[in-house]
Amino acid sequence: MRYLILFFIIIPVVEIYLLIAVGREIGALFTISLVLLTAAVGLSLLRQQGLETFFRARNKIDTGELPAKEMIEALIILFSGALLLTPGFATDLFGFAGLVPRFRMYFVLSIASKFFNGGYGQKFTQEQEQEQEDNLGINNSDSEKNIIDAEYWSEEKDK
């Protein structure tokens, strides 16, 4: 409830203030052009990032893995797209932050830690560390860990 009040009352007031302040400095026509330009750039980034996330999720599904991280990323990308389509500079800032992969990973980790208990949040952290090591060309055999996923159940027979 508290976040809805923030989203529907405070953010529009901040957006109107910023639009008026920028309009005074650079003029109304340039302000409108800047808002349209950020929306166009945001849409192209949204399309690119969305397709990349879709293909990564598709690859995980093809290999039999659950694309949990990609599903959370898709929600963040969707929310970022909605923010970019909203006219204003503050929402554009948050929208662009959701489209930058490093910031998005921070959002994914914070969302995963809030909604999932221990194991999933750790798995996201391990995946992020592995991605960073791969990008830097680090090959540590100590960093590779064997993860065993198992289930156990017992059937009790009535006597």
VEXDREN-2710 file (C-alpha; in Angstrom, 1 decimal):
% VEXDREN-2710
k/r/px/py/pz
1/MET/0.0/0.0/0.0
2/ARG/2.8/2.4/0.9
3/TYR/4.5/1.8/-2.5
4/LEU/1.3/2.5/-4.4
5/ILE/1.0/5.9/-2.7
6/LEU/4.6/6.6/-3.7
7/PHE/4.1/5.4/-7.2
8/PHE/0.8/7.2/-8.0
9/ILE/1.3/10.5/-6.0
10/ILE/4.9/11.4/-5.4
11/ILE/6.4/10.2/-8.7
12/PRO/4.0/12.2/-10.9
13/VAL/4.7/15.3/-8.8
14/VAL/8.4/14.8/-9.2
15/GLU/8.0/14.2/-12.9
16/ILE/6.0/17.4/-13.4
17/TYR/8.5/19.4/-11.4
18/LEU/11.4/18.0/-13.5
19/LEU/9.6/18.6/-16.8
20/ILE/8.9/22.3/-15.8
21/ALA/12.4/22.9/-14.6
22/VAL/14.0/21.4/-17.7
23/GLY/11.5/23.2/-19.9
24/ARG/12.5/26.5/-18.3
25/GLU/16.2/25.8/-19.0
26/ILE/16.2/24.5/-22.5
27/GLY/12.7/25.3/-23.8
28/ALA/9.5/23.4/-24.3
29/LEU/10.2/22.1/-27.7
30/PHE/13.6/20.7/-26.7
31/THR/12.1/19.2/-23.6
32/ILE/9.4/17.4/-25.6
33/SER/12.1/16.2/-28.1
34/LEU/14.3/15.0/-25.3
35/VAL/11.4/13.0/-23.7
36/LEU/10.6/11.4/-27.1
37/LEU/14.3/10.7/-27.8
38/THR/14.7/8.9/-24.4
39/ALA/11.5/6.9/-25.2
40/ALA/12.9/5.8/-28.6
41/VAL/16.3/4.9/-27.3
42/GLY/14.7/3.1/-24.4
43/LEU/12.4/1.1/-26.8
44/SER/15.4/-0.1/-28.9
45/LEU/17.3/-1.1/-25.7
46/LEU/14.1/-2.8/-24.4
47/ARG/13.8/-4.8/-27.6
48/GLN/17.5/-5.8/-27.6
49/GLN/17.6/-6.8/-23.9
50/GLY/14.3/-8.5/-24.1
51/LEU/15.4/-10.7/-27.0
52/GLU/18.7/-11.6/-25.4
53/THR/16.9/-12.6/-22.2
54/PHE/14.3/-14.6/-24.3
55/PHE/17.1/-16.5/-26.1
56/ARG/18.9/-17.3/-22.9
57/ALA/15.7/-18.6/-21.3
58/ARG/15.1/-20.6/-24.5
59/ASN/18.5/-22.2/-24.3
60/LYS/18.1/-23.1/-20.7
61/ILE/14.7/-24.7/-21.4
62/ASP/16.3/-26.6/-24.3
63/THR/18.9/-28.0/-22.0
64/GLY/16.3/-29.0/-19.4
65/GLU/17.1/-26.2/-16.9
66/LEU/14.6/-23.9/-15.2
67/PRO/15.1/-20.3/-16.5
68/ALA/14.3/-18.7/-13.1
69/LYS/16.8/-15.9/-13.4
70/GLU/15.7/-15.1/-16.9
71/MET/12.0/-15.0/-15.8
72/ILE/12.9/-12.5/-13.1
73/GLU/15.0/-10.5/-15.6
74/ALA/12.0/-10.5/-18.0
75/LEU/9.8/-9.0/-15.4
76/ILE/12.4/-6.3/-14.6
77/ILE/12.7/-5.6/-18.4
78/LEU/9.0/-5.4/-18.7
79/PHE/8.7/-3.0/-15.8
80/SER/11.6/-0.9/-17.1
81/GLY/9.8/-0.7/-20.5
82/ALA/6.7/0.6/-18.8
83/LEU/8.8/3.2/-17.0
84/LEU/10.5/4.3/-20.2
85/LEU/7.2/4.8/-21.9
86/THR/6.0/7.0/-19.1
87/PRO/6.9/10.6/-20.0
88/GLY/9.4/12.1/-17.6
89/PHE/13.0/12.1/-16.7
90/ALA/13.0/10.3/-13.3
91/THR/11.0/7.3/-14.6
92/ASP/13.4/7.2/-17.6
93/LEU/16.4/7.0/-15.2
94/PHE/14.9/4.0/-13.4
95/GLY/13.8/2.5/-16.7
96/PHE/17.3/2.7/-18.1
97/ALA/18.8/1.3/-14.9
98/GLY/16.6/-1.8/-15.4
99/LEU/18.0/-2.3/-18.9
100/VAL/21.7/-2.1/-17.9
101/PRO/22.7/-5.7/-17.3
102/ARG/24.9/-5.0/-14.2
103/PHE/22.1/-3.0/-12.5
104/ARG/19.5/-5.6/-13.5
105/MET/21.6/-8.3/-11.9
106/TYR/21.6/-6.3/-8.7
107/PHE/17.8/-6.1/-8.9
108/VAL/17.5/-9.9/-9.7
109/LEU/19.7/-10.7/-6.6
110/SER/17.6/-8.4/-4.3
111/ILE/14.3/-9.8/-5.6
112/ALA/15.6/-13.4/-5.3
113/SER/16.7/-12.8/-1.7
114/LYS/13.3/-11.5/-0.8
115/PHE/11.2/-14.2/-2.4
116/PHE/13.3/-17.3/-2.2
117/ASN/14.9/-19.0/0.8
118/GLY/18.6/-19.3/0.9
119/GLY/19.3/-21.8/-1.9
120/TYR/18.0/-19.9/-4.9
121/GLY/19.6/-16.6/-3.8
122/GLN/22.9/-18.4/-3.4
123/LYS/22.6/-20.1/-6.8
124/PHE/22.1/-16.7/-8.4
125/THR/25.2/-15.4/-6.6
126/GLN/27.2/-18.3/-7.8
127/GLU/26.0/-17.9/-11.4
128/GLN/26.9/-14.2/-11.3
129/GLU/30.4/-15.0/-9.9
130/GLN/30.9/-17.6/-12.6
131/GLU/29.8/-15.1/-15.3
132/GLN/32.2/-12.5/-14.0
133/GLU/35.1/-15.0/-13.9
134/ASP/34.2/-16.1/-17.5
135/ASN/34.2/-12.5/-18.7
136/LEU/37.6/-11.8/-17.0
137/GLY/39.1/-15.1/-18.3
138/ILE/39.7/-16.5/-14.8
139/ASN/39.8/-20.3/-14.7
140/ASN/39.9/-21.4/-11.0
141/SER/39.2/-25.0/-10.4
142/ASP/38.5/-24.1/-6.8
143/SER/35.6/-21.9/-7.9
144/GLU/33.8/-24.8/-9.6
145/LYS/31.6/-26.5/-7.1
146/ASN/29.6/-29.7/-7.6
147/ILE/25.9/-29.1/-6.8
148/ILE/23.7/-32.1/-6.3
149/ASP/20.0/-31.6/-6.4
150/ALA/18.0/-34.4/-4.9
151/GLU/14.7/-35.3/-3.4
152/TYR/13.8/-37.8/-0.8
153/TRP/10.5/-39.3/0.2
154/SER/9.4/-42.3/2.0
155/GLU/6.3/-44.4/1.7
156/GLU/4.9/-45.7/4.9
157/LYS/2.9/-48.9/4.6
158/ASP/-0.2/-49.4/6.7
159/LYS/0.1/-52.5/8.9
END
